[in-house]
Structures are given as C-alpha cells and as structure tokens.
C-alpha cells in the first residue's frame, strides 16, 4: 500500500487536468530502448525494498518486468533513474552544484599508509582506507563494494569486515566466472544491486562506493525519502569517463586493440589513458579514443565525470603513481577525510617547489608531479569533455524521438507527468509497507 497522500499515479497536472504518471513502461521506452540504460540497479533496489518485486535484472544486467501485476505504477523507478532529468534541478540546488565538477572544498592527492592496501589498490588506496577507517570507528555497519568471483567475475557485496573491504580493492575485467562461458565482459560493477537486500541485514549505517550514475540514483532516492537509501550515510564516488563492455564473440578484436590477451591481464586502471598491468608486470597504456567501440552506450549519454553529488570523489587522474586525486565536497566528506588523516589511515602528498616557473610541475619526494592548479585543470578538462559529449548524445536522442510516431502509452488528451515533489511532499508517502 502507499502510505499517506495521493499516489503519483493520481497526480493532477499544473493546468488542473489529469496527468498520467510515467512508469516502468515509459522507462523502457525512453531509456532502455534507446540503449542508454546504465544498469545501475536503482529501480530494482527500490522495487525490492518495498517487497513489490515487479522488476528484476535479466541475465544481461538490464531491468525488466517479472511480475507486472505487482507494479503500483507509482513512478518512482522512473524518477530515480539517472538518465531522467526531472529531479536534476532539485538535486543540484541541494548540493549547490555548479559546472563542470560540482561543489567542493578541497582537491588533494593522498595515499594509504597501510602496506596491505597499497599492494592491491589501483592508485593510492584512499577509498579502501576511508572505508576501513569508517568501519573500525563504528561509523558504518558495512560498505557496499564489489569483490572478485573467479578470474573474470566480480559481484557486489556488503562488506562487514576489514578483510572483505580490502578484498575489493583494485580493478580488473569482470564478467562470467570463466572465459569459456558465453557472456559479456565489462569493467562496470552493479554495486547498487547489493542495496536491494540491505533491509534483510539489519543495518542502519552503510557507505556506498559507486560511479556517478549510481550515486546520482542514491541522491534521488534520498531526496524522495525512498527506501533503502535511508541507510546510506556516506557516499564515495569514483571518477568515471566511461566503462567498457564486450561480448565473448568480440574478445579477439578487443585483444588485438589492447595488444594483450585478456587471460594475461592482472589489473586495469583508468586515468588519462586505459592502463593495463599484465601478469608478468608489464604495463600498457591505451588511449581512450581507441576503446570507444567497446565503451558502454549509456556512458555516452552521461554528463558527470567527477561524481559531483558524492561526499568524496576519488580517481587517479592528475596524481603521481601511488596516489589518488581526492575531491572533498562537503562537511561530511571533510570530517571523515580529516579524521582518517589524523588517525594515520591516510597521508597527503607534500607538493614541493615548482620545477620551472610556469611549468605546472612540482618536485616531491616521489619525483615530479602536477601542481595543484594543473591537477585541477586536468580534471576540469575531462569533466568538460564528458559533459559536452553527454549533452550532444542526449540532443541527438531528443531529435530522434521527436521524429518517431507517438507511443500508445499516451492516450488522446492525456499527457504523462512525474512532477518533482516539493520537500514537504517527499515520499514518506511512497514508503511501501
């Protein structure tokens, strides 16, 4: 049942006419069919949390109806999708967002002080160390991370121990558990999928590490007061220009592009380029432009590079090897980063004197690195490029949609609408019991 108020399916439009709420069917038409579903799992997480189980992820990681008769047609799945812009203005105001990388307090380069984490992390181990700090200081009951499952598999879990958190450090190709099995390979982990079962774990405080689309969905859920986002106390966002996906039939072509067998890959990292570490510890750098043919289509419609709505954003770009670029965005992020630093979990890079006046390079104990200004400019460059690409993709889809015949979902004289609720209309109404 829907608690309190009027369900979104009975919303009255601004002109006083009855308006049909957009539902999962509209999400299929506007997001899935054009190929821009990011498979973040937010819609499924909400549906499961409310015990509706109307939609589920299919074998390819895409949401679909499994019990359409259970659907309340409340429109929440449509509203919280990161590809739908209805709540964007409200979220941007809430987080004081400004282009191209959102609001922030500081940008620093930092690294873990834990040798065990440093051994397995992609960059500086900042994400892992922050999670360990939060767990050991009882600020969280667990963290949603993704762990290795076989040589080419990875699954999201709720990690409740330091060991489990560390096991999730680093990046690698993920897909089916054995290369012989038919299926897809991808660098994208459906981290949010673990959120759907969180209510069964009796946890009230969790941290989530996610891509921009995943964090964006969580912020929408929190704005609407939708379960299970109420248990997410900390968000650590990953820089994300794009992720990659390809089928088993495309493996040979991808291996030719990479110049290495997938079975020989030990670790991958995405900074200014796509960086591969092989099992014999050789490093290969591949320009991102060479991998566009295997980039996930949804990534081309995304405008968020620096994970603008997280508490802390982390990536490798702009920092020397062994360090993570860390954007501390708000008071929550500042508090946990400063505490982790003060308690010895992290250390910041000490940028020394400029190598040559105006060069943007500084000398550190680890060698030459970018100045703070040059590091920021590099982040801004990637953010602007991704935003421009995303807006161009969305404009093409809009024009294509205008040229298509009207869907049967819209009845004559009835226009679909999902109005952005005001704060006092937030969906305590739509917590399902």
N, C-alpha and C positions, 0 to 999 in steps of 0.2 A: 504494500500500500504506500501511498505518498503522504507524508506527514505534513499537515498544515497547509494553508494557502491553496492556490489553484495550480494543478499540474501545468507544465509548459504547453502540453498539447491543447489546452483550452485558453491559451493566451489571446487577449484582444489586442489588435494592432493599433498603432498610434492614430489611425484615422477612424477608429471605432468599429472597423469591420473585423469579422472573424478571420484569424490567420492560422494556417496550419503550421505546426512546429516541424522543423526539419528533423528527420530521424536517421537511423542507420541506413535506410534505403537511399536517402539523399547523400549520405557519406560515401556509399558505394558509387553513386553517380558522379559526385563532384571530386572525389579524392582517389578512390580505388580504380575506377575505370580509366581516368587519365594517366594512371601509373605513378602517382605521387604519394601514395601511402608509405609512410616511413616505417611502418610495422613497429611503432614504439610500444604498443600494447596498452595504452591508456584506456581505450574504450572497453577492452576486455577486463582490465583491472577493476573498473567501476562496476561493470555488469556482474562480476563475480562477487565483489564486496557486498553487493545488495542481494545476493543469493538469487539473482534473476537467471543467470546463465543463459541468456538469449543468444549471445555471440561467443565465439571461440576462435583461436588461431588455427588455421589449417596447417597441413604438412609443410607448406612453403612459407609459413610465418605471417600469413595475411588473415585479418579478422573476417569472419563470415557468420551468417546465421546458423545456429544449430537447433534452436527452439524459438522460432519466430513468434509463436503464440505467447511466449513469456515476456515479449518486449512490451514495455509500458508506453512506448512512443513518447518518452519524456524529453528526448532531445539532448540529453547530457552527453552521450557519446559524440554527437555532432559538435557541441560547444567546446569540448575539451581537446578535440583534435588539433594538433599544432599547425596543420595546413589550413585550418579555418580561422579567419581573422576577426570574427565577431567580438571577441573579448580582448583583442590586442590593445586597444586604446586604454581600457581599464587596467590591464596588467602593466602597461608602460607607465601609466601615471602612478601606480602603486610602487613601482621600483624606480621612479624618477629617471626613466630611460631616455637616453639621447644617443643618436647615431654617432659613430658606427659601432661602438663596442659597449654601449650602456653606461650606467653609473658605476664609479669605483672610487676607492680611497687611495690605494697604492698599487703599484706594479713592481714586483721584486723577483729576483732569481734566488731560489733556495734549493736545499737538498736534505735528504735524510741523514741522520747521524748513526743509523742502525746498519751495520755491515751486511746483515742478513737481507734486509730490504734492498740495499744498494746493489747486491749481487743479482737480483732478479728483476728490478724495475726497468722501465723503458728509458726514463730520463733521470730525474732527481729523487724519485720516490716520495714526493710531497703528499700525494693523495693517500698512499698507504700509511705513511707516518701520521697524518692527520686522523685517519680512521682508528689507528691503534691508540693514539692519544685519547680520542673520544671514548673508546671502549674501556681503556684502563682507568679512566677517571669517571666512569659510570655516567657519562653524559648521553650515551646511547645504549640500547639493549642489543643492537646489532646493526649491520650495514648491508645494503643490497649491492652485491658485487657479482662478477662472473668468473667462474673457475674453469680450468681445463678439464675436458672429458674426452680422453683419447687423444691421439696425435693431431686430429683436425677438428676437435669438438670443444665446445665451450657452452656453459649453461649458467644462468643467473641463479644465485642463491642468497639467502640471508645469512651472512657470516656472523657468528656469535663468539668467536674466539680469535685471538691474535693470529694463530696459525692459519686459520681459514682466510683471514684478511690478507695475509702475506702471500698465500697461495694464488690469490687473484692478481698479483702484481704483474706488470708487463703485458705485452700484446703479441698476438700471433694469429695466423689464419684460423678461422673457425668454420665449422660446417658439420658434415656427417662424421661419425666417430672413426670410420676407416675410409681411406681413399678409394677402396674397391667398391664401396656402397654408392649407389646412384644418389645424387642430391646436389645441393649447392654449397659453395664455399663463400664465406663472407667475412669481412672484418668488423661487421656490426653485431653487437650483442644485445639481445632483447632484455636488457637489465630490468626494465619496469615490469616485465612479466611476473617477476617474483613478488611484486606488490599485491597481486590479486589474492594471494593466500596469507597475507600478513596477519589478518584478523584471527586466524587459527593458531597463531604462535604466541598470543598473549603478550604482545609487545606494544609499548606506548611511545617509544623513542627510537627512531631509526635514522640513519644517514643514507642518502642515495647518491651514488656516483653515476652520472649519465651524460649523454650527448645533449646538444641544445634542444632537439625535439622532445626528448624525454623530460628534461627539466621544465620546458615550456608547458607541457601537459600537466605536470605536477602543480605548477603555479596556477593554472586554470582551475584544477580540481580544488586547490586550497581556497581560491577566491570564491568559488561556489559553495564551499563547505561540504564537498563531496568525499565520502569515504572511498578508499582508505588513506587518502592523502593527509588526513589529520595527524597521523603518526610520524610523518616526515618532519624532523626537526632541523636537519642540516642537509644542504644540497651542495655537492662538489661537482662542478661542471667541467667537462673536457673540451678543449679547443677541438673544433671539427670542421674541416673544409669539405670533406666528403669521405664516405666509406665505399667499399668495393664489394662486388658480388658477381659470381660467375658460376656456371653450371659445370658438371663433370665433363660435358662434351667440349667445353671451351678451355679445359686445362692446358692442352698442348699449346694453344695460341697464347695463353697467358704466360706460360713458362718461357715461350720464345721472347715475349716482350720483357719479362723480368730478367732473362738471361740466367735462370737458375731453376732447378726442379723444385716443385713445391715440397716434395718429401725432404729436401735438403735445407729447408728454412727452419731456423731456430727461433728467430724473433723478428718482429717488424716494428717500425716506428714511423710516425708521420709528423714531419717538421716542415721545413721549407721544401723538402722532397720526400719521396717514399723511400725509407731506408730499410734494407734487409740485412740481417745478420744470419749467415749460414751456419750449419752445424760444425764446420771447420773454422768458424770465427772470421770468415771473410765478410767484408761489408760492401754492399752495392747500393748506390744512390740512383733512383729513377725519377726523372721529372714528372710531376703530377699530370702534365699535359699528355704524356704517353699512356696514361692509365684511364683517360676519360671514357673509353669504350667499355670499361668494366665498372665504372662508378655507378652507384645505385641511383636510379632515376629520381627518387624522392629528394636526393641531395641537391639536384639542380634547381629544385623549387624552394629550397631553404635559404633564408637570408641571414641566419645567425651563425657567425663563426666563433666568437669568443664566449659563448654560453652566457649571454647577457643577464639572465634572470637568476643565476645561481648565487649562493653566498660567497663562494670562492671559485674562480676559474683557473684551470691548470693546463699547461701544454709545454711542449719542448721548444717551440719556435722562439728565437731571439736569445736563448740562454746557451752557455757553453755546455759541452758534453758533461754529463753527470749532474746537471742542474735542471730544475723545472721553472719555467716562467709562471708566476703566480699572480693573479689579479684578485686583490682583496676588495670585495664590492660593498659590503655593508657592515653594520655593527656586529652582527652575528659572525661573519667571516673574520673580522678584525679580532674579535675576542678569542676565537678558537686558534687562529694562526699565532697570535701573540702568546697565548698560553702554551702552545706546543713548542714555540721558540724558547720561551722562558724555562720550560721544563726539560729542555735538552733533546726533544724529538727531532728538531729541525735546526738548520743554520742557514743564514743568508749569505749570499755572495758579497764579498767585500770588493767593490769596484775601486780599483786604484787610479793612478794618474792616466790622463789621456795620452795615447801613444804619439799621435801627431795632432796638432791643433786643427780642429775641424774635421778630423777623420771619422769621428763617431766610434773609435775603438779605444778600449781601455786595457791596462795591464792588470792582471790579477795573479795570484799565486799559482793558478792553474793555466796561465797563458793569456792570450789576447781574447777579449770578448767585446760585445757591443756595449756602447754606453746606454744608460737608461733611456735617453731620448731616441737613440737609434733602434733600440729594442721595441719601444712603443710604436715608432713609425712602421716597423715591420709588421707588427700586429695589426695596426690600422690599415696597412696595405692589403693584407689578406682579408680583413673584415670587409673593406670596401669592395674588393673584387667579388667576394662571395655574395654580398648583398646585391650588387649590380646584376650578377648572373641570375640570382634567385628572382629578382623583380622582373627581369627580362623573360624568364621562363613562365612566370605567372601571367604576364601580359599576353604571351602567345597563347596560353591555355584559355585565357578570358576571351580573346578574339575567336578562337576555335569554337568555344562554347556558344558564342553569340550566333555563329553560323549554323549551329545544329538545330534540328527541329525540337520543339518544346516537349519535355518529358510528360508522360501520362501521370506522373506523380502530382502535377499541378492541375487541379480542377479549374474549370472555367470560372472566373470571378473570384478565385481564392488564391492568394499569394502566400507562399511559405515564409515563416519568420521565426527566428530564435532571438528575441531581444536580449541584449545584455542586461542582466538584472542589476538594480542598484544595490549598494551594500546591505541595506535593510531588507532586501528581498532575497539575499543569498540563500542558497538551498540547504538550510536546515530543513526546508520544505521537502527536499528531494533525498534526504537520507532514507534509505529503504529499510523497512522492518518486516 
